[in-house]
Amino acid sequence: MNEFINYFILGLIQGVTEFFPISSSGHLVLFENFLKIKNSGASAEIIAHFGTLFSIILYYRSTFFSNENSDDFFHINTIKMLILSTIPAVFVGFFFDVEVFFKYDFVKISLLVNGIILIILSNMKSRLSSDFLNFDNLNYKTSFFLGCCQAIAMLPGISRSGMVISAGLFAGLEKKKVIQYAFFMAIPVILLSIIYKFLFSNGFNSISIESSFVLFISSFAFGYFSLVFLIKFLEKYSFMWFGFYCILISFIL
């Protein structure tokens, strides 16, 4: 496969699946096997992650570069909650070797489970007591709860956005706020993932400037438009349809 096309497809998969509740890591494993796409190791992953990171910042630029309101990214309240939300993922990342699960057969099962979870949570009303975690508001307790959901999604095939947003909606949080917070949660996790791969990965390969540019622009552009589509989609529909997709693709590929 042509090198530019290879990196364009990698950026497309990363950009679309990073935000859709269908697992970016799981799809990379499946499509690398199915389409024989070449993964150039940590260097390519870092560039692709930067692309999706900047797409989040661009979409939420009005609240990202502000600290006036309590739900703005740089407001002290949001920063404290994001730290709490990130702790479970850091714990899992440092004490468990999730890389061993990046296997084709495991990902197919995980996607099936992910789809079932999305369908169940999309069709159930909250039965959790607000006295336990005060799910009526996004606060320190709920941010840690959502962080635990995010940590579970470190397994390939389990969607980070799907787990966090579905759990938040299931628990009774306001849709607009939990969606924004879910994507804010992705920022420290993506940054930590980039730092971790940069410091500890042995899989660095040289990528030409041209190929790096293609990969970055592809993941950035597809990430941004996927984010726009997803938020519009969730105004009218639920994650249930993505759940059906996950189940279907787990059987097809």
Number of C-alpha atoms within 10 A of each C-alpha: 10 7 14 15 14 19 26 21 19 26 29 23 22 27 31 25 23 26 28 21 28 30 30 22 22 24 22 22 20 23 17 14 13 11 11 11 19 15 16 15 15 19 20 23 21 20 21 29 25 20 25 30 25 19 23 22 18 13 15 16 14 11 17 17 13 14 16 12 13 13 20 22 25 17 17 15 16 23 18 14 20 25 16 21 28 23 16 19 20 16 11 15 17 10 8 10 9 13 11 10 16 17 13 21 13 16 24 24 18 24 27 22 18 26 29 18 19 26 19 16 22 19 12 11 12 16 9 13 11 13 8 9 18 17 23 14 17 21 16 19 17 22 28 20 20 28 27 20 24 28 23 17 22 19 21 29 32 28 30 31 24 27 26 28 29 28 22 27 22 20 23 20 21 14 17 13 15 22 21 18 23 24 20 22 27 22 20 16 20 16 15 16 17 19 13 15 18 15 9 9 12 11 12 15 12 10 13 10 9 11 17 19 17 23 29 27 21 25 31 28 19 23 31 24 14 20 22 15 13 18 17 11 12 13 10 7 12 17 25 20 13 19 24 17 16 27 20 14 16 20 11 8 12
